Structures are given as C-alpha cells and as structure tokens.
Amino acid sequence: MLFFDMNNVFYRYRVAQEISALEESIAEQKEKIARLEVQKRELFGNERKLERFAREKYLMKRDGEDIFVIVDDNQNKKEEE
C-alpha cells in the first residue's frame, strides 16, 4: 500500500511540496498587496504625489506642456546583454 496505492508515499510527498510552494506564493502575494495598499493610500492622500506618479508612469502632462523622454543608451545595452 505504500508504493502501489494511488495515494502512495511519492504522490503525497509531491503534493506536500506543491502545497508548501503555493503557501509561499500566497504569503508573497499578501505582502505585495499590503505594499500596494500603502502606496495607494499615499498617492490618493496627496495631490502632488498623485500628479508625479501620473507624469512618471503614464507620461501625462498638463495643457501647454511638452514632455521630453530621456533614454539612457548604457542602460539599454545592459538589458540586451
């Protein structure tokens, strides 16, 4: 029964490993959610931070403004390697 049954030792060991990996993933995702909630509270609680985030992340601008995006060639070369 240890080796020939459908719920043999090897199967149960593999399932236990999968469960522990999923539990670790859940913990990581909960930490990520907590960090994002803190960031959300900071952004929506402060008008200047929200504006800065929108400008940097989504390249938003005010009417009459021009945006210049500076790309670092050295950084692009490092990413390609």
LUMBABA-276760 format. One record per residue: residue number from 1; residue in one letter; chain; x, z, y of N, C-alpha, C in turn. Coordinates in steps of 0.2 Angstrom, whole numbers. Layout:
{banu = NUM | tilo = a | nuba = A | nu = X | nw = Z | nv = Y | cau = X | caw = Z | cav = Y | cu = X | cw = Z | cv = Y}
...
***
This chain:
{banu = 1 | tilo = m | nuba = A | nu = 4 | nw = 0 | nv = -6 | cau = 0 | caw = 0 | cav = 0 | cu = 4 | cw = 0 | cv = 6}
{banu = 2 | tilo = l | nuba = A | nu = 10 | nw = 2 | nv = 6 | cau = 15 | caw = 2 | cav = 12 | cu = 17 | cw = -5 | cv = 14}
{banu = 3 | tilo = f | nuba = A | nu = 18 | nw = -9 | nv = 9 | cau = 20 | caw = -16 | cav = 10 | cu = 15 | cw = -21 | cv = 9}
{banu = 4 | tilo = f | nuba = A | nu = 10 | nw = -20 | nv = 5 | cau = 6 | caw = -26 | cav = 3 | cu = -1 | cw = -26 | cv = 6}
{banu = 5 | tilo = d | nuba = A | nu = -3 | nw = -20 | nv = 9 | cau = -9 | caw = -20 | cav = 13 | cu = -9 | cw = -23 | cv = 20}
{banu = 6 | tilo = m | nuba = A | nu = -15 | nw = -25 | nv = 23 | cau = -15 | caw = -28 | cav = 29 | cu = -12 | cw = -24 | cv = 35}
{banu = 7 | tilo = n | nuba = A | nu = -13 | nw = -18 | nv = 34 | cau = -10 | caw = -13 | cav = 39 | cu = -4 | cw = -10 | cv = 36}
{banu = 8 | tilo = n | nuba = A | nu = 1 | nw = -14 | nv = 34 | cau = 7 | caw = -11 | cav = 32 | cu = 11 | cw = -8 | cv = 37}
{banu = 9 | tilo = v | nuba = A | nu = 17 | nw = -6 | nv = 35 | cau = 22 | caw = -2 | cav = 40 | cu = 24 | cw = -7 | cv = 45}
{banu = 10 | tilo = f | nuba = A | nu = 26 | nw = -13 | nv = 43 | cau = 29 | caw = -18 | cav = 48 | cu = 24 | cw = -20 | cv = 53}
{banu = 11 | tilo = y | nuba = A | nu = 18 | nw = -21 | nv = 51 | cau = 12 | caw = -23 | cav = 56 | cu = 11 | cw = -17 | cv = 61}
{banu = 12 | tilo = r | nuba = A | nu = 11 | nw = -11 | nv = 58 | cau = 9 | caw = -5 | cav = 63 | cu = 15 | cw = -4 | cv = 67}
{banu = 13 | tilo = y | nuba = A | nu = 21 | nw = -5 | nv = 65 | cau = 27 | caw = -4 | cav = 70 | cu = 27 | cw = -10 | cv = 75}
{banu = 14 | tilo = r | nuba = A | nu = 25 | nw = -16 | nv = 73 | cau = 25 | caw = -21 | cav = 78 | cu = 19 | cw = -20 | cv = 83}
{banu = 15 | tilo = v | nuba = A | nu = 13 | nw = -17 | nv = 81 | cau = 8 | caw = -16 | cav = 86 | cu = 10 | cw = -10 | cv = 90}
{banu = 16 | tilo = a | nuba = A | nu = 13 | nw = -5 | nv = 88 | cau = 15 | caw = 1 | cav = 92 | cu = 20 | cw = -2 | cv = 97}
{banu = 17 | tilo = q | nuba = A | nu = 24 | nw = -7 | nv = 96 | cau = 29 | caw = -9 | cav = 101 | cu = 25 | cw = -13 | cv = 106}
{banu = 18 | tilo = e | nuba = A | nu = 20 | nw = -17 | nv = 104 | cau = 16 | caw = -21 | cav = 109 | cu = 12 | cw = -16 | cv = 113}
{banu = 19 | tilo = i | nuba = A | nu = 10 | nw = -11 | nv = 110 | cau = 6 | caw = -6 | cav = 114 | cu = 10 | cw = -2 | cv = 120}
{banu = 20 | tilo = s | nuba = A | nu = 16 | nw = 0 | nv = 118 | cau = 21 | caw = 3 | cav = 122 | cu = 23 | cw = -2 | cv = 128}
{banu = 21 | tilo = a | nuba = A | nu = 24 | nw = -8 | nv = 126 | cau = 26 | caw = -13 | cav = 131 | cu = 20 | cw = -14 | cv = 136}
{banu = 22 | tilo = l | nuba = A | nu = 14 | nw = -15 | nv = 134 | cau = 8 | caw = -15 | cav = 138 | cu = 7 | cw = -9 | cv = 142}
{banu = 23 | tilo = e | nuba = A | nu = 8 | nw = -3 | nv = 140 | cau = 8 | caw = 3 | cav = 144 | cu = 13 | cw = 3 | cv = 149}
{banu = 24 | tilo = e | nuba = A | nu = 19 | nw = 0 | nv = 148 | cau = 24 | caw = 0 | cav = 153 | cu = 22 | cw = -5 | cv = 159}
{banu = 25 | tilo = s | nuba = A | nu = 19 | nw = -11 | nv = 156 | cau = 17 | caw = -16 | cav = 161 | cu = 11 | cw = -13 | cv = 165}
{banu = 26 | tilo = i | nuba = A | nu = 7 | nw = -9 | nv = 163 | cau = 1 | caw = -6 | cav = 166 | cu = 4 | cw = -1 | cv = 172}
{banu = 27 | tilo = a | nuba = A | nu = 9 | nw = 3 | nv = 170 | cau = 12 | caw = 8 | cav = 175 | cu = 15 | cw = 4 | cv = 180}
{banu = 28 | tilo = e | nuba = A | nu = 19 | nw = -2 | nv = 179 | cau = 22 | caw = -6 | cav = 184 | cu = 17 | cw = -9 | cv = 189}
{banu = 29 | tilo = q | nuba = A | nu = 11 | nw = -11 | nv = 186 | cau = 6 | caw = -14 | cav = 190 | cu = 3 | cw = -9 | cv = 194}
{banu = 30 | tilo = k | nuba = A | nu = 2 | nw = -3 | nv = 192 | cau = -1 | caw = 3 | cav = 196 | cu = 4 | cw = 4 | cv = 202}
{banu = 31 | tilo = e | nuba = A | nu = 10 | nw = 4 | nv = 200 | cau = 15 | caw = 6 | cav = 206 | cu = 15 | cw = 0 | cv = 211}
{banu = 32 | tilo = k | nuba = A | nu = 14 | nw = -6 | nv = 209 | cau = 14 | caw = -12 | cav = 213 | cu = 7 | cw = -11 | cv = 218}
{banu = 33 | tilo = i | nuba = A | nu = 2 | nw = -9 | nv = 214 | cau = -4 | caw = -9 | cav = 218 | cu = -4 | cw = -3 | cv = 223}
{banu = 34 | tilo = a | nuba = A | nu = -1 | nw = 2 | nv = 222 | cau = 0 | caw = 8 | cav = 226 | cu = 4 | cw = 6 | cv = 232}
{banu = 35 | tilo = r | nuba = A | nu = 10 | nw = 2 | nv = 231 | cau = 14 | caw = -1 | cav = 237 | cu = 10 | cw = -5 | cv = 241}
{banu = 36 | tilo = l | nuba = A | nu = 6 | nw = -10 | nv = 238 | cau = 2 | caw = -15 | cav = 242 | cu = -3 | cw = -11 | cv = 246}
{banu = 37 | tilo = e | nuba = A | nu = -6 | nw = -6 | nv = 243 | cau = -11 | caw = -2 | cav = 247 | cu = -8 | cw = 1 | cv = 253}
{banu = 38 | tilo = v | nuba = A | nu = -2 | nw = 4 | nv = 252 | cau = 1 | caw = 7 | cav = 258 | cu = 3 | cw = 1 | cv = 263}
{banu = 39 | tilo = q | nuba = A | nu = 5 | nw = -4 | nv = 261 | cau = 6 | caw = -10 | cav = 266 | cu = 0 | cw = -12 | cv = 269}
{banu = 40 | tilo = k | nuba = A | nu = -5 | nw = -13 | nv = 266 | cau = -12 | caw = -15 | cav = 268 | cu = -14 | cw = -10 | cv = 274}
{banu = 41 | tilo = r | nuba = A | nu = -14 | nw = -3 | nv = 272 | cau = -16 | caw = 2 | cav = 277 | cu = -11 | cw = 1 | cv = 284}
{banu = 42 | tilo = e | nuba = A | nu = -5 | nw = 0 | nv = 283 | cau = 0 | caw = -1 | cav = 288 | cu = -2 | cw = -7 | cv = 293}
{banu = 43 | tilo = l | nuba = A | nu = -3 | nw = -12 | nv = 289 | cau = -5 | caw = -19 | cav = 293 | cu = -11 | cw = -18 | cv = 297}
{banu = 44 | tilo = f | nuba = A | nu = -17 | nw = -16 | nv = 293 | cau = -23 | caw = -16 | cav = 297 | cu = -24 | cw = -10 | cv = 301}
{banu = 45 | tilo = g | nuba = A | nu = -19 | nw = -6 | nv = 301 | cau = -20 | caw = 0 | cav = 306 | cu = -16 | cw = -1 | cv = 312}
{banu = 46 | tilo = n | nuba = A | nu = -12 | nw = -6 | nv = 312 | cau = -8 | caw = -8 | cav = 318 | cu = -8 | cw = -15 | cv = 320}
{banu = 47 | tilo = e | nuba = A | nu = -10 | nw = -17 | nv = 325 | cau = -11 | caw = -24 | cav = 328 | cu = -5 | cw = -28 | cv = 328}
{banu = 48 | tilo = r | nuba = A | nu = 0 | nw = -24 | nv = 330 | cau = 7 | caw = -28 | cav = 331 | cu = 10 | cw = -30 | cv = 324}
{banu = 49 | tilo = k | nuba = A | nu = 9 | nw = -25 | nv = 320 | cau = 12 | caw = -26 | cav = 313 | cu = 8 | cw = -32 | cv = 309}
{banu = 50 | tilo = l | nuba = A | nu = 2 | nw = -32 | nv = 310 | cau = -3 | caw = -37 | cav = 308 | cu = -1 | cw = -44 | cv = 311}
{banu = 51 | tilo = e | nuba = A | nu = 0 | nw = -44 | nv = 317 | cau = 2 | caw = -51 | cav = 320 | cu = 9 | cw = -53 | cv = 318}
{banu = 52 | tilo = r | nuba = A | nu = 14 | nw = -48 | nv = 317 | cau = 21 | caw = -50 | cav = 315 | cu = 20 | cw = -53 | cv = 308}
{banu = 53 | tilo = f | nuba = A | nu = 16 | nw = -49 | nv = 303 | cau = 16 | caw = -52 | cav = 296 | cu = 13 | cw = -59 | cv = 296}
{banu = 54 | tilo = a | nuba = A | nu = 7 | nw = -60 | nv = 300 | cau = 4 | caw = -67 | cav = 300 | cu = 9 | cw = -72 | cv = 303}
{banu = 55 | tilo = r | nuba = A | nu = 13 | nw = -70 | nv = 308 | cau = 18 | caw = -75 | cav = 310 | cu = 24 | cw = -77 | cv = 305}
{banu = 56 | tilo = e | nuba = A | nu = 26 | nw = -71 | nv = 302 | cau = 32 | caw = -72 | cav = 297 | cu = 29 | cw = -75 | cv = 291}
{banu = 57 | tilo = k | nuba = A | nu = 24 | nw = -73 | nv = 288 | cau = 22 | caw = -75 | cav = 281 | cu = 18 | cw = -82 | cv = 281}
{banu = 58 | tilo = y | nuba = A | nu = 14 | nw = -83 | nv = 286 | cau = 10 | caw = -89 | cav = 286 | cu = 11 | cw = -94 | cv = 292}
{banu = 59 | tilo = l | nuba = A | nu = 16 | nw = -92 | nv = 296 | cau = 19 | caw = -96 | cav = 302 | cu = 13 | cw = -97 | cv = 307}
{banu = 60 | tilo = m | nuba = A | nu = 9 | nw = -92 | nv = 308 | cau = 4 | caw = -93 | cav = 313 | cu = 6 | cw = -92 | cv = 320}
{banu = 61 | tilo = k | nuba = A | nu = 3 | nw = -95 | nv = 325 | cau = 5 | caw = -94 | cav = 331 | cu = -1 | cw = -94 | cv = 336}
{banu = 62 | tilo = r | nuba = A | nu = 1 | nw = -92 | nv = 342 | cau = -4 | caw = -92 | cav = 347 | cu = -5 | cw = -99 | cv = 351}
{banu = 63 | tilo = d | nuba = A | nu = -10 | nw = -100 | nv = 354 | cau = -11 | caw = -106 | cav = 358 | cu = -5 | cw = -107 | cv = 363}
{banu = 64 | tilo = g | nuba = A | nu = -2 | nw = -113 | nv = 363 | cau = 3 | caw = -115 | cav = 368 | cu = 10 | cw = -113 | cv = 365}
{banu = 65 | tilo = e | nuba = A | nu = 10 | nw = -110 | nv = 360 | cau = 17 | caw = -108 | cav = 357 | cu = 20 | cw = -113 | cv = 352}
{banu = 66 | tilo = d | nuba = A | nu = 26 | nw = -114 | nv = 352 | cau = 29 | caw = -118 | cav = 347 | cu = 33 | cw = -114 | cv = 342}
{banu = 67 | tilo = i | nuba = A | nu = 33 | nw = -116 | nv = 336 | cau = 37 | caw = -112 | cav = 331 | cu = 43 | cw = -116 | cv = 328}
{banu = 68 | tilo = f | nuba = A | nu = 48 | nw = -113 | nv = 328 | cau = 55 | caw = -116 | cav = 325 | cu = 57 | cw = -112 | cv = 319}
{banu = 69 | tilo = v | nuba = A | nu = 57 | nw = -116 | nv = 314 | cau = 59 | caw = -113 | cav = 307 | cu = 66 | cw = -114 | cv = 306}
{banu = 70 | tilo = i | nuba = A | nu = 70 | nw = -109 | nv = 305 | cau = 77 | caw = -110 | cav = 304 | cu = 79 | cw = -109 | cv = 297}
{banu = 71 | tilo = v | nuba = A | nu = 82 | nw = -114 | nv = 294 | cau = 83 | caw = -113 | cav = 287 | cu = 91 | cw = -113 | cv = 286}
{banu = 72 | tilo = d | nuba = A | nu = 92 | nw = -108 | nv = 282 | cau = 100 | caw = -106 | cav = 280 | cu = 102 | cw = -111 | cv = 275}
{banu = 73 | tilo = d | nuba = A | nu = 106 | nw = -115 | nv = 276 | cau = 109 | caw = -120 | cav = 271 | cu = 113 | cw = -116 | cv = 265}
{banu = 74 | tilo = n | nuba = A | nu = 116 | nw = -111 | nv = 267 | cau = 120 | caw = -107 | cav = 262 | cu = 116 | cw = -104 | cv = 257}
{banu = 75 | tilo = q | nuba = A | nu = 110 | nw = -101 | nv = 260 | cau = 105 | caw = -98 | cav = 255 | cu = 102 | cw = -103 | cv = 250}
{banu = 76 | tilo = n | nuba = A | nu = 101 | nw = -109 | nv = 253 | cau = 98 | caw = -114 | cav = 248 | cu = 103 | cw = -116 | cv = 243}
{banu = 77 | tilo = k | nuba = A | nu = 109 | nw = -117 | nv = 245 | cau = 114 | caw = -119 | cav = 240 | cu = 115 | cw = -113 | cv = 234}
{banu = 78 | tilo = k | nuba = A | nu = 114 | nw = -107 | nv = 236 | cau = 115 | caw = -102 | cav = 231 | cu = 109 | cw = -102 | cv = 227}
{banu = 79 | tilo = e | nuba = A | nu = 103 | nw = -103 | nv = 229 | cau = 97 | caw = -103 | cav = 225 | cu = 97 | cw = -109 | cv = 220}
{banu = 80 | tilo = e | nuba = A | nu = 101 | nw = -115 | nv = 222 | cau = 101 | caw = -121 | cav = 217 | cu = 106 | cw = -119 | cv = 212}
{banu = 81 | tilo = e | nuba = A | nu = 111 | nw = -115 | nv = 213 | cau = 116 | caw = -114 | cav = 208 | cu = 114 | cw = -109 | cv = 202}
***
